Amino acid sequence: MELRERFRSLHASGCFVIPNPWDIGSARLLVKLGFPALATTSSGFAWSTGRRDNHITLDDALAHVRAIASSVEVPVNADFEGGFAIDPEGVAANVARAADTGIAGISIEDSTGDNGDPLFDFDLSVRRVAAARQAIDRLKAGVFLTARSEGFIVGQPDLDETIRRLTAFAAAGADCLYAPGIRSDDEIAAVVRAVAPKPVNLLVGGPFTTVDKLAALGVRRVSVGGALARSAWAGFLGAAREIATTGTFAAFGGAVPFEEINRMFEE
C-alpha cells in the first residue's frame, strides 16, 4: 500500500517519467538511474520471449508483472493490454488477479487487435473501464487505474473521438488518461484540458519533444513504451548484422564495458 500511495502522489503535481523495462535487469538499472516509478511494456516483454506484441498469455503477463514488481522498490504500473478479455466481467476478473501481483497501477486499453474493427464499441469500452474500477474498489487494493484510447495507433486518429472516449473513461473511474500516438502540442493540450483535473500520460517513442515541454503543456506522466527495448535491440541487431555480413566486430567498440555493467548489478 505504501508503494501504491507513493505512485498516486506522483500524479498530484508536476511531471515525471515512468520508463518501461522489459525484464528484471533493465528494471533494476532504471531504478539505479533514479526513476521514481516504472511501467512494464507488453511489446518489450513479448519480444524478449520471441513473440510479437499482444501474443502473450494472461498467465505470462501476470507472472511477468509479478517478477518486475517484486524485483524493485519503486511503484510499478502494469501494461495489461486489453485486460485479456472482451467482456467487462472478464476484464474485472483479470484485473483482480493482476492486483494481487504487487503492482501499484494498471493500464487497460480499448483496442481489439482486429485490423478491420480496431476499437471496441464506445459503450463496451466504457463498461470495461468501469468494471476494472469496480474490481479494484471491491478489493480495496488502491491500484491506480489508467485507461487508454488507442485510436491514434490503430489507424483511427480522430481527436474528437479520442477525447470523447477519454472523458467517458474518466467518468467511469479511471485515475489517469492516456492516448498513445498523439504528438502535436495542440492535440496534447486538448486532451489535458478535456480530462482535467485528472492526470494525462503521454507516450514518447521518438525525439519529438522534451520533458520540460510536456510539463508546460500539463502532462503529468511520460512513458516510453517499447522504445527502450527497441533501442537495446538496435544495438544488438547492428552488431549481429555486422558479424553476419562482414565478419567484423567494430560495433563492439561502442559496447558498455564489462566492469561498468557488472558493477551496476552489485547489491
C-alpha atoms as an extended CHARMM CRD file, in Angstrom:
* protein
*
       267  EXT
         1         1  MET       CA              0.0000000000        0.0000000000        0.0000000000  PROA      1               0.0000000000
         2         2  GLU       CA              2.9030000000        2.3740000000        0.6630000000  PROA      2               0.0000000000
         3         3  LEU       CA              4.1000000000        1.9690000000       -2.9330000000  PROA      3               0.0000000000
         4         4  ARG       CA              0.5770000000        2.4860000000       -4.2370000000  PROA      4               0.0000000000
         5         5  GLU       CA              0.1630000000        5.6650000000       -2.2260000000  PROA      5               0.0000000000
         6         6  ARG       CA              3.5510000000        6.8600000000       -3.4360000000  PROA      6               0.0000000000
         7         7  PHE       CA              2.5410000000        6.1630000000       -7.0310000000  PROA      7               0.0000000000
         8         8  ARG       CA             -0.7070000000        8.0850000000       -6.6490000000  PROA      8               0.0000000000
         9         9  SER       CA              1.1120000000       11.0450000000       -5.1310000000  PROA      9               0.0000000000
        10        10  LEU       CA              3.4720000000       11.2310000000       -8.1140000000  PROA      10              0.0000000000
        11        11  HSD       CA              0.4790000000       12.2010000000      -10.2490000000  PROA      11              0.0000000000
        12        12  ALA       CA             -0.6630000000       15.0260000000       -7.9840000000  PROA      12              0.0000000000
        13        13  SER       CA              1.5570000000       17.7180000000       -9.4810000000  PROA      13              0.0000000000
        14        14  GLY       CA              4.4780000000       18.2780000000      -11.8100000000  PROA      14              0.0000000000
        15        15  CYS       CA              5.5930000000       15.8360000000      -14.5000000000  PROA      15              0.0000000000
        16        16  PHE       CA              7.5620000000       12.6090000000      -14.0940000000  PROA      16              0.0000000000
        17        17  VAL       CA              8.9600000000        9.9880000000      -16.4600000000  PROA      17              0.0000000000
        18        18  ILE       CA              7.9250000000        6.3800000000      -15.9620000000  PROA      18              0.0000000000
        19        19  PRO       CA             10.2540000000        4.3420000000      -18.2200000000  PROA      19              0.0000000000
        20        20  ASN       CA              9.4150000000        0.8580000000      -19.4240000000  PROA      20              0.0000000000
        21        21  PRO       CA             11.7660000000       -2.0480000000      -18.6170000000  PROA      21              0.0000000000
        22        22  TRP       CA             11.1990000000       -5.4530000000      -20.1790000000  PROA      22              0.0000000000
        23        23  ASP       CA             12.9890000000       -7.6840000000      -17.6740000000  PROA      23              0.0000000000
        24        24  ILE       CA             14.3750000000       -7.6340000000      -14.1370000000  PROA      24              0.0000000000
        25        25  GLY       CA             17.8120000000       -6.4180000000      -15.1960000000  PROA      25              0.0000000000
        26        26  SER       CA             16.5070000000       -3.4130000000      -17.1320000000  PROA      26              0.0000000000
        27        27  ALA       CA             14.1080000000       -2.6340000000      -14.2710000000  PROA      27              0.0000000000
        28        28  ARG       CA             16.8460000000       -2.5900000000      -11.6610000000  PROA      28              0.0000000000
        29        29  LEU       CA             19.1360000000       -0.4050000000      -13.7660000000  PROA      29              0.0000000000
        30        30  LEU       CA             16.3510000000        2.1380000000      -14.3330000000  PROA      30              0.0000000000
        31        31  VAL       CA             15.8340000000        2.3650000000      -10.5770000000  PROA      31              0.0000000000
        32        32  LYS       CA             19.5790000000        2.9020000000      -10.1110000000  PROA      32              0.0000000000
        33        33  LEU       CA             19.3160000000        5.8150000000      -12.5400000000  PROA      33              0.0000000000
        34        34  GLY       CA             16.8300000000        7.4620000000      -10.1980000000  PROA      34              0.0000000000
        35        35  PHE       CA             13.4440000000        6.9760000000      -11.8630000000  PROA      35              0.0000000000
        36        36  PRO       CA             10.7050000000        7.1030000000       -9.2000000000  PROA      36              0.0000000000
        37        37  ALA       CA              8.4120000000        4.5270000000      -10.8250000000  PROA      37              0.0000000000
        38        38  LEU       CA              8.4050000000        2.0010000000      -13.6770000000  PROA      38              0.0000000000
        39        39  ALA       CA              5.8840000000        0.6090000000      -16.1460000000  PROA      39              0.0000000000
        40        40  THR       CA              6.0270000000       -2.7090000000      -17.9250000000  PROA      40              0.0000000000
        41        41  THR       CA              5.8450000000       -2.8560000000      -21.7170000000  PROA      41              0.0000000000
        42        42  SER       CA              3.8120000000       -5.5440000000      -23.4370000000  PROA      42              0.0000000000
        43        43  SER       CA              5.8870000000       -5.2460000000      -26.6150000000  PROA      43              0.0000000000
        44        44  GLY       CA              9.2670000000       -5.2700000000      -24.8820000000  PROA      44              0.0000000000
        45        45  PHE       CA              8.3060000000       -8.3060000000      -22.8350000000  PROA      45              0.0000000000
        46        46  ALA       CA              6.8300000000      -10.1540000000      -25.8220000000  PROA      46              0.0000000000
        47        47  TRP       CA              9.9810000000       -9.5960000000      -27.9030000000  PROA      47              0.0000000000
        48        48  SER       CA             12.1630000000      -10.8600000000      -25.0520000000  PROA      48              0.0000000000
        49        49  THR       CA             10.2630000000      -14.1590000000      -25.2330000000  PROA      49              0.0000000000
        50        50  GLY       CA             10.4470000000      -14.4120000000      -29.0150000000  PROA      50              0.0000000000
        51        51  ARG       CA              6.8540000000      -13.3700000000      -29.6500000000  PROA      51              0.0000000000
        52        52  ARG       CA              5.0720000000      -10.4340000000      -31.2580000000  PROA      52              0.0000000000
        53        53  ASP       CA              3.3320000000       -7.7780000000      -29.2020000000  PROA      53              0.0000000000
        54        54  ASN       CA             -0.1270000000       -8.8380000000      -27.9970000000  PROA      54              0.0000000000
        55        55  HSD       CA              0.8020000000      -12.5100000000      -28.3570000000  PROA      55              0.0000000000
        56        56  ILE       CA              1.4880000000      -13.3660000000      -24.7150000000  PROA      56              0.0000000000
        57        57  THR       CA             -0.9800000000      -15.1270000000      -22.4540000000  PROA      57              0.0000000000
        58        58  LEU       CA             -2.7010000000      -13.8240000000      -19.3480000000  PROA      58              0.0000000000
        59        59  ASP       CA             -0.6340000000      -16.1490000000      -17.1550000000  PROA      59              0.0000000000
        60        60  ASP       CA              2.5630000000      -14.9610000000      -18.8370000000  PROA      60              0.0000000000
        61        61  ALA       CA              1.6010000000      -11.3310000000      -18.2310000000  PROA      61              0.0000000000
        62        62  LEU       CA              0.7390000000      -11.9440000000      -14.5780000000  PROA      62              0.0000000000
        63        63  ALA       CA              3.9980000000      -13.7900000000      -13.9430000000  PROA      63              0.0000000000
        64        64  HSD       CA              5.9530000000      -11.0280000000      -15.6670000000  PROA      64              0.0000000000
        65        65  VAL       CA              4.4490000000       -8.1090000000      -13.7590000000  PROA      65              0.0000000000
        66        66  ARG       CA              4.8280000000      -10.0320000000      -10.5070000000  PROA      66              0.0000000000
        67        67  ALA       CA              8.5140000000      -10.6160000000      -11.2640000000  PROA      67              0.0000000000
        68        68  ILE       CA              9.1410000000       -6.9490000000      -12.1030000000  PROA      68              0.0000000000
        69        69  ALA       CA              7.1760000000       -5.6090000000       -9.1280000000  PROA      69              0.0000000000
        70        70  SER       CA              8.9650000000       -7.9080000000       -6.6880000000  PROA      70              0.0000000000
        71        71  SER       CA             12.4120000000       -7.0490000000       -8.0510000000  PROA      71              0.0000000000
        72        72  VAL       CA             12.4050000000       -3.2980000000       -7.3440000000  PROA      72              0.0000000000
        73        73  GLU       CA             11.4400000000       -0.9820000000       -4.5060000000  PROA      73              0.0000000000
        74        74  VAL       CA              9.5680000000        1.5840000000       -6.5910000000  PROA      74              0.0000000000
        75        75  PRO       CA              5.9500000000        1.5350000000       -7.7990000000  PROA      75              0.0000000000
        76        76  VAL       CA              5.3050000000       -0.4930000000      -10.9570000000  PROA      76              0.0000000000
        77        77  ASN       CA              2.4710000000        0.0680000000      -13.4210000000  PROA      77              0.0000000000
        78        78  ALA       CA              1.3410000000       -2.9670000000      -15.4200000000  PROA      78              0.0000000000
        79        79  ASP       CA              0.7380000000       -2.6820000000      -19.1480000000  PROA      79              0.0000000000
        80        80  PHE       CA             -2.2490000000       -5.0210000000      -19.0910000000  PROA      80              0.0000000000
        81        81  GLU       CA             -3.1420000000       -4.6450000000      -22.7730000000  PROA      81              0.0000000000
        82        82  GLY       CA             -6.9190000000       -5.0110000000      -23.1760000000  PROA      82              0.0000000000
        83        83  GLY       CA             -7.3790000000       -6.8630000000      -19.9110000000  PROA      83              0.0000000000
        84        84  PHE       CA             -7.0420000000      -10.2450000000      -21.6730000000  PROA      84              0.0000000000
        85        85  ALA       CA            -10.8250000000      -10.3720000000      -22.0700000000  PROA      85              0.0000000000
        86        86  ILE       CA            -13.5470000000       -8.7660000000      -24.1380000000  PROA      86              0.0000000000
        87        87  ASP       CA            -16.4960000000       -8.6980000000      -21.7620000000  PROA      87              0.0000000000
        88        88  PRO       CA            -16.4170000000       -6.4040000000      -18.7140000000  PROA      88              0.0000000000
        89        89  GLU       CA            -16.7910000000       -9.3280000000      -16.3250000000  PROA      89              0.0000000000
        90        90  GLY       CA            -13.6810000000      -10.9610000000      -17.7350000000  PROA      90              0.0000000000
        91        91  VAL       CA            -11.7300000000       -7.7200000000      -17.5320000000  PROA      91              0.0000000000
        92        92  ALA       CA            -12.7870000000       -7.3290000000      -13.8950000000  PROA      92              0.0000000000
        93        93  ALA       CA            -11.7230000000      -10.8660000000      -13.0020000000  PROA      93              0.0000000000
        94        94  ASN       CA             -8.3310000000      -10.4520000000      -14.6570000000  PROA      94              0.0000000000
        95        95  VAL       CA             -7.6920000000       -7.0390000000      -13.1240000000  PROA      95              0.0000000000
        96        96  ALA       CA             -8.4270000000       -8.5560000000       -9.7190000000  PROA      96              0.0000000000
        97        97  ARG       CA             -5.7790000000      -11.2050000000      -10.3820000000  PROA      97              0.0000000000
        98        98  ALA       CA             -3.3090000000       -8.5470000000      -11.5010000000  PROA      98              0.0000000000
        99        99  ALA       CA             -3.9090000000       -6.5000000000       -8.3610000000  PROA      99              0.0000000000
       100       100  ASP       CA             -2.5530000000       -9.4370000000       -6.3680000000  PROA      100             0.0000000000
       101       101  THR       CA              0.8730000000       -9.2940000000       -8.0620000000  PROA      101             0.0000000000
       102       102  GLY       CA              2.2220000000       -6.3040000000       -6.1480000000  PROA      102             0.0000000000
       103       103  ILE       CA              1.6770000000       -3.6960000000       -8.8630000000  PROA      103             0.0000000000
       104       104  ALA       CA              0.8650000000       -0.0920000000       -7.9690000000  PROA      104             0.0000000000
       105       105  GLY       CA             -1.0030000000        0.7100000000      -11.1790000000  PROA      105             0.0000000000
       106       106  ILE       CA             -2.5730000000       -0.9270000000      -14.2030000000  PROA      106             0.0000000000
       107       107  SER       CA             -3.4550000000        0.2040000000      -17.7320000000  PROA      107             0.0000000000
       108       108  ILE       CA             -6.4190000000       -1.0160000000      -19.7680000000  PROA      108             0.0000000000
       109       109  GLU       CA             -6.8270000000       -0.1860000000      -23.4700000000  PROA      109             0.0000000000
       110       110  ASP       CA             -9.7500000000       -0.1220000000      -25.8870000000  PROA      110             0.0000000000
       111       111  SER       CA             -8.1210000000       -1.7880000000      -28.9160000000  PROA      111             0.0000000000
       112       112  THR       CA             -9.4400000000       -5.1190000000      -30.1880000000  PROA      112             0.0000000000
       113       113  GLY       CA             -6.4640000000       -6.4760000000      -32.1350000000  PROA      113             0.0000000000
       114       114  ASP       CA             -8.7220000000       -6.7280000000      -35.2030000000  PROA      114             0.0000000000
       115       115  ASN       CA             -7.4210000000       -4.5450000000      -38.0390000000  PROA      115             0.0000000000
       116       116  GLY       CA            -10.8810000000       -4.3910000000      -39.5880000000  PROA      116             0.0000000000
       117       117  ASP       CA            -12.5250000000       -3.1790000000      -36.3800000000  PROA      117             0.0000000000
       118       118  PRO       CA             -9.6490000000       -1.9100000000      -34.2260000000  PROA      118             0.0000000000
       119       119  LEU       CA            -11.5280000000       -0.3160000000      -31.3110000000  PROA      119             0.0000000000
       120       120  PHE       CA            -14.1310000000       -1.7830000000      -29.0230000000  PROA      120             0.0000000000
       121       121  ASP       CA            -17.5560000000       -0.2000000000      -29.2990000000  PROA      121             0.0000000000
       122       122  PHE       CA            -17.7810000000        3.0250000000      -27.2970000000  PROA      122             0.0000000000
       123       123  ASP       CA            -20.2930000000        1.7630000000      -24.7300000000  PROA      123             0.0000000000
       124       124  LEU       CA            -18.4680000000       -1.5410000000      -24.2810000000  PROA      124             0.0000000000
       125       125  SER       CA            -15.1640000000        0.3110000000      -23.8710000000  PROA      125             0.0000000000
       126       126  VAL       CA            -16.6260000000        2.4550000000      -21.0890000000  PROA      126             0.0000000000
       127       127  ARG       CA            -18.1470000000       -0.5650000000      -19.3500000000  PROA      127             0.0000000000
       128       128  ARG       CA            -14.7870000000       -2.3370000000      -19.4650000000  PROA      128             0.0000000000
       129       129  VAL       CA            -13.1090000000        0.5830000000      -17.6840000000  PROA      129             0.0000000000
       130       130  ALA       CA            -15.9370000000        0.7530000000      -15.1500000000  PROA      130             0.0000000000
       131       131  ALA       CA            -15.5710000000       -2.9830000000      -14.4940000000  PROA      131             0.0000000000
       132       132  ALA       CA            -11.8390000000       -2.5780000000      -13.8690000000  PROA      132             0.0000000000
       133       133  ARG       CA            -12.5950000000        0.2510000000      -11.4500000000  PROA      133             0.0000000000
       134       134  GLN       CA            -15.1790000000       -1.8010000000       -9.5940000000  PROA      134             0.0000000000
       135       135  ALA       CA            -12.8180000000       -4.7730000000       -9.3060000000  PROA      135             0.0000000000
       136       136  ILE       CA            -10.1220000000       -2.5740000000       -7.7700000000  PROA      136             0.0000000000
       137       137  ASP       CA            -12.5880000000       -0.9540000000       -5.3880000000  PROA      137             0.0000000000
       138       138  ARG       CA            -14.0340000000       -4.2860000000       -4.2590000000  PROA      138             0.0000000000
       139       139  LEU       CA            -10.5590000000       -5.4190000000       -3.2850000000  PROA      139             0.0000000000
       140       140  LYS       CA             -9.7840000000       -2.0900000000       -1.5910000000  PROA      140             0.0000000000
       141       141  ALA       CA             -6.4770000000       -2.5260000000       -3.3780000000  PROA      141             0.0000000000
       142       142  GLY       CA             -5.6680000000        1.1180000000       -4.0920000000  PROA      142             0.0000000000
       143       143  VAL       CA             -4.3060000000        0.2100000000       -7.5290000000  PROA      143             0.0000000000
       144       144  PHE       CA             -4.0790000000        3.2730000000       -9.7850000000  PROA      144             0.0000000000
       145       145  LEU       CA             -6.1630000000        2.7730000000      -12.9420000000  PROA      145             0.0000000000
       146       146  THR       CA             -5.0730000000        4.1920000000      -16.2990000000  PROA      146             0.0000000000
       147       147  ALA       CA             -7.4740000000        3.9970000000      -19.2480000000  PROA      147             0.0000000000
       148       148  ARG       CA             -6.0630000000        4.1430000000      -22.7640000000  PROA      148             0.0000000000
       149       149  SER       CA             -7.7560000000        5.0210000000      -26.0480000000  PROA      149             0.0000000000
       150       150  GLU       CA             -5.7410000000        3.6070000000      -28.9190000000  PROA      150             0.0000000000
       151       151  GLY       CA             -7.2610000000        5.2880000000      -31.9690000000  PROA      151             0.0000000000
       152       152  PHE       CA             -4.1040000000        7.1590000000      -32.9470000000  PROA      152             0.0000000000
       153       153  ILE       CA             -2.0020000000        3.9820000000      -33.1010000000  PROA      153             0.0000000000
       154       154  VAL       CA             -4.5570000000        1.6640000000      -34.7440000000  PROA      154             0.0000000000
       155       155  GLY       CA             -5.3470000000        3.7800000000      -37.7980000000  PROA      155             0.0000000000
       156       156  GLN       CA             -8.1960000000        5.9050000000      -36.4040000000  PROA      156             0.0000000000
       157       157  PRO       CA             -6.5280000000        9.2160000000      -35.4400000000  PROA      157             0.0000000000
       158       158  ASP       CA             -9.7140000000       11.0870000000      -34.5900000000  PROA      158             0.0000000000
       159       159  LEU       CA             -9.0250000000       13.6030000000      -31.8060000000  PROA      159             0.0000000000
       160       160  ASP       CA            -12.7050000000       14.2900000000      -31.0830000000  PROA      160             0.0000000000
       161       161  GLU       CA            -13.4810000000       10.5930000000      -30.7070000000  PROA      161             0.0000000000
       162       162  THR       CA            -10.3630000000       10.0590000000      -28.6120000000  PROA      162             0.0000000000
       163       163  ILE       CA            -11.4120000000       12.8570000000      -26.2670000000  PROA      163             0.0000000000
       164       164  ARG       CA            -14.9840000000       11.5040000000      -26.1300000000  PROA      164             0.0000000000
       165       165  ARG       CA            -13.6320000000        8.1620000000      -25.0110000000  PROA      165             0.0000000000
       166       166  LEU       CA            -11.1180000000        9.5450000000      -22.5300000000  PROA      166             0.0000000000
       167       167  THR       CA            -13.6520000000       11.7990000000      -20.8270000000  PROA      167             0.0000000000
       168       168  ALA       CA            -16.0640000000        8.8700000000      -20.5690000000  PROA      168             0.0000000000
       169       169  PHE       CA            -13.2890000000        6.6980000000      -19.1340000000  PROA      169             0.0000000000
       170       170  ALA       CA            -12.5550000000        9.4030000000      -16.5720000000  PROA      170             0.0000000000
       171       171  ALA       CA            -16.2130000000        9.4970000000      -15.5830000000  PROA      171             0.0000000000
       172       172  ALA       CA            -16.1950000000        5.6870000000      -15.3100000000  PROA      172             0.0000000000
       173       173  GLY       CA            -13.4520000000        5.8450000000      -12.7000000000  PROA      173             0.0000000000
       174       174  ALA       CA            -10.1050000000        5.9460000000      -14.4710000000  PROA      174             0.0000000000
       175       175  ASP       CA             -7.4710000000        7.7430000000      -12.3940000000  PROA      175             0.0000000000
       176       176  CYS       CA             -5.2580000000        8.6420000000      -15.3680000000  PROA      176             0.0000000000
       177       177  LEU       CA             -5.9590000000        9.0150000000      -19.0870000000  PROA      177             0.0000000000
       178       178  TYR       CA             -3.7140000000        8.0160000000      -21.9620000000  PROA      178             0.0000000000
       179       179  ALA       CA             -3.9490000000        8.3800000000      -25.7550000000  PROA      179             0.0000000000
       180       180  PRO       CA             -0.8030000000        6.8270000000      -27.2520000000  PROA      180             0.0000000000
       181       181  GLY       CA              0.0930000000        8.3240000000      -30.6100000000  PROA      181             0.0000000000
       182       182  ILE       CA             -0.8630000000       11.9600000000      -30.0430000000  PROA      182             0.0000000000
       183       183  ARG       CA              2.1590000000       14.1510000000      -30.7450000000  PROA      183             0.0000000000
       184       184  SER       CA              1.3220000000       17.7400000000      -31.5910000000  PROA      184             0.0000000000
       185       185  ASP       CA              1.1730000000       20.4240000000      -28.9230000000  PROA      185             0.0000000000
       186       186  ASP       CA             -2.4370000000       21.1760000000      -29.8560000000  PROA      186             0.0000000000
       187       187  GLU       CA             -3.5090000000       17.5340000000      -29.5290000000  PROA      187             0.0000000000
       188       188  ILE       CA             -1.7450000000       17.1330000000      -26.2120000000  PROA      188             0.0000000000
       189       189  ALA       CA             -3.1330000000       20.3640000000      -24.7700000000  PROA      189             0.0000000000
       190       190  ALA       CA             -6.6570000000       19.4680000000      -25.9100000000  PROA      190             0.0000000000
       191       191  VAL       CA             -6.5350000000       16.0970000000      -24.1410000000  PROA      191             0.0000000000
       192       192  VAL       CA             -5.1100000000       17.6390000000      -20.9630000000  PROA      192             0.0000000000
       193       193  ARG       CA             -7.8920000000       20.2630000000      -20.9100000000  PROA      193             0.0000000000
       194       194  ALA       CA            -10.6210000000       17.7310000000      -21.6380000000  PROA      194             0.0000000000
       195       195  VAL       CA             -9.8990000000       15.3830000000      -18.7440000000  PROA      195             0.0000000000
       196       196  ALA       CA             -8.6590000000       17.9320000000      -16.1780000000  PROA      196             0.0000000000
       197       197  PRO       CA             -8.1020000000       17.7200000000      -13.2760000000  PROA      197             0.0000000000
       198       198  LYS       CA             -7.2450000000       14.0630000000      -13.8720000000  PROA      198             0.0000000000
       199       199  PRO       CA             -3.6490000000       13.4330000000      -14.9960000000  PROA      199             0.0000000000
       200       200  VAL       CA             -2.5900000000       12.5460000000      -18.5280000000  PROA      200             0.0000000000
       201       201  ASN       CA              0.1030000000       10.0710000000      -19.5470000000  PROA      201             0.0000000000
       202       202  LEU       CA              1.9000000000       10.7730000000      -22.8200000000  PROA      202             0.0000000000
       203       203  LEU       CA              3.7930000000        8.1860000000      -24.8550000000  PROA      203             0.0000000000
       204       204  VAL       CA              7.1520000000        9.3160000000      -26.2640000000  PROA      204             0.0000000000
       205       205  GLY       CA              8.6840000000        6.8550000000      -28.7030000000  PROA      205             0.0000000000
       206       206  GLY       CA             10.8160000000        9.2850000000      -30.6960000000  PROA      206             0.0000000000
       207       207  PRO       CA             12.6930000000       12.5930000000      -30.4550000000  PROA      207             0.0000000000
       208       208  PHE       CA              9.7310000000       14.9120000000      -30.9870000000  PROA      208             0.0000000000
       209       209  THR       CA              9.5400000000       16.6110000000      -27.5970000000  PROA      209             0.0000000000
       210       210  THR       CA             11.1310000000       17.0730000000      -24.1630000000  PROA      210             0.0000000000
       211       211  VAL       CA             10.0100000000       16.5310000000      -20.5920000000  PROA      211             0.0000000000
       212       212  ASP       CA             10.0790000000       20.2840000000      -19.9250000000  PROA      212             0.0000000000
       213       213  LYS       CA              7.8790000000       20.9720000000      -22.9360000000  PROA      213             0.0000000000
       214       214  LEU       CA              5.3750000000       18.3100000000      -21.9320000000  PROA      214             0.0000000000
       215       215  ALA       CA              5.2950000000       19.6180000000      -18.3810000000  PROA      215             0.0000000000
       216       216  ALA       CA              4.4490000000       23.0790000000      -19.7210000000  PROA      216             0.0000000000
       217       217  LEU       CA              1.5490000000       21.5260000000      -21.6680000000  PROA      217             0.0000000000
       218       218  GLY       CA              0.1840000000       19.9950000000      -18.4670000000  PROA      218             0.0000000000
       219       219  VAL       CA              1.2390000000       16.3740000000      -18.9630000000  PROA      219             0.0000000000
       220       220  ARG       CA              1.7920000000       14.6480000000      -15.6140000000  PROA      220             0.0000000000
       221       221  ARG       CA              3.3470000000       11.3460000000      -16.6630000000  PROA      221             0.0000000000
       222       222  VAL       CA              5.6030000000       10.3760000000      -19.5840000000  PROA      222             0.0000000000
       223       223  SER       CA              6.1670000000        6.7650000000      -20.6400000000  PROA      223             0.0000000000
       224       224  VAL       CA              8.2550000000        5.3710000000      -23.4780000000  PROA      224             0.0000000000
       225       225  GLY       CA              6.5080000000        2.0810000000      -24.2460000000  PROA      225             0.0000000000
       226       226  GLY       CA              8.7720000000       -0.2650000000      -26.1780000000  PROA      226             0.0000000000
       227       227  ALA       CA             11.2540000000        2.4770000000      -27.1880000000  PROA      227             0.0000000000
       228       228  LEU       CA             13.9360000000        1.4950000000      -24.6710000000  PROA      228             0.0000000000
       229       229  ALA       CA             13.5890000000       -2.1310000000      -25.7470000000  PROA      229             0.0000000000
       230       230  ARG       CA             13.8120000000       -1.0860000000      -29.3970000000  PROA      230             0.0000000000
       231       231  SER       CA             16.9320000000        0.9260000000      -28.6080000000  PROA      231             0.0000000000
       232       232  ALA       CA             18.5120000000       -2.1170000000      -26.9920000000  PROA      232             0.0000000000
       233       233  TRP       CA             17.5320000000       -4.3100000000      -29.9390000000  PROA      233             0.0000000000
       234       234  ALA       CA             19.0600000000       -1.7160000000      -32.2910000000  PROA      234             0.0000000000
       235       235  GLY       CA             22.4640000000       -2.1900000000      -30.6610000000  PROA      235             0.0000000000
       236       236  PHE       CA             22.1050000000       -5.9710000000      -30.6760000000  PROA      236             0.0000000000
       237       237  LEU       CA             20.9740000000       -6.1840000000      -34.3020000000  PROA      237             0.0000000000
       238       238  GLY       CA             23.5750000000       -3.7000000000      -35.5060000000  PROA      238             0.0000000000
       239       239  ALA       CA             26.4140000000       -5.7220000000      -34.0040000000  PROA      239             0.0000000000
       240       240  ALA       CA             24.9600000000       -9.0850000000      -35.0270000000  PROA      240             0.0000000000
       241       241  ARG       CA             24.3210000000       -7.9780000000      -38.6180000000  PROA      241             0.0000000000
       242       242  GLU       CA             27.8680000000       -6.6710000000      -38.9070000000  PROA      242             0.0000000000
       243       243  ILE       CA             29.2490000000      -10.0550000000      -37.8340000000  PROA      243             0.0000000000
       244       244  ALA       CA             26.8730000000      -11.9260000000      -40.1460000000  PROA      244             0.0000000000
       245       245  THR       CA             27.5560000000       -9.7960000000      -43.2200000000  PROA      245             0.0000000000
       246       246  THR       CA             31.1700000000       -8.6450000000      -42.9480000000  PROA      246             0.0000000000
       247       247  GLY       CA             32.7440000000      -10.8690000000      -40.3240000000  PROA      247             0.0000000000
       248       248  THR       CA             33.9410000000       -7.8100000000      -38.4150000000  PROA      248             0.0000000000
       249       249  PHE       CA             33.3210000000       -6.6500000000      -34.8600000000  PROA      249             0.0000000000
       250       250  ALA       CA             33.5630000000       -2.8480000000      -34.9710000000  PROA      250             0.0000000000
       251       251  ALA       CA             30.1870000000       -2.3690000000      -33.2840000000  PROA      251             0.0000000000
       252       252  PHE       CA             31.5840000000       -3.8560000000      -30.0830000000  PROA      252             0.0000000000
       253       253  GLY       CA             33.7170000000       -0.7290000000      -29.7490000000  PROA      253             0.0000000000
       254       254  GLY       CA             30.6260000000        1.1300000000      -28.5540000000  PROA      254             0.0000000000
       255       255  ALA       CA             29.5230000000       -1.5260000000      -26.0700000000  PROA      255             0.0000000000
       256       256  VAL       CA             29.2490000000       -0.7690000000      -22.3650000000  PROA      256             0.0000000000
       257       257  PRO       CA             32.4680000000       -2.0310000000      -20.7170000000  PROA      257             0.0000000000
       258       258  PHE       CA             32.0770000000       -5.3240000000      -18.8720000000  PROA      258             0.0000000000
       259       259  GLU       CA             33.1630000000       -3.9450000000      -15.4960000000  PROA      259             0.0000000000
       260       260  GLU       CA             30.7820000000       -0.9810000000      -15.7550000000  PROA      260             0.0000000000
       261       261  ILE       CA             27.6950000000       -3.0500000000      -16.4300000000  PROA      261             0.0000000000
       262       262  ASN       CA             28.7750000000       -5.7100000000      -13.9300000000  PROA      262             0.0000000000
       263       263  ARG       CA             29.1670000000       -3.1070000000      -11.1820000000  PROA      263             0.0000000000
       264       264  MET       CA             25.6940000000       -1.7780000000      -11.8560000000  PROA      264             0.0000000000
       265       265  PHE       CA             24.2310000000       -5.0670000000      -10.6590000000  PROA      265             0.0000000000
       266       266  GLU       CA             26.0390000000       -5.0520000000       -7.3460000000  PROA      266             0.0000000000
       267       267  GLU       CA             23.6530000000       -5.1280000000       -4.4080000000  PROA      267             0.0000000000
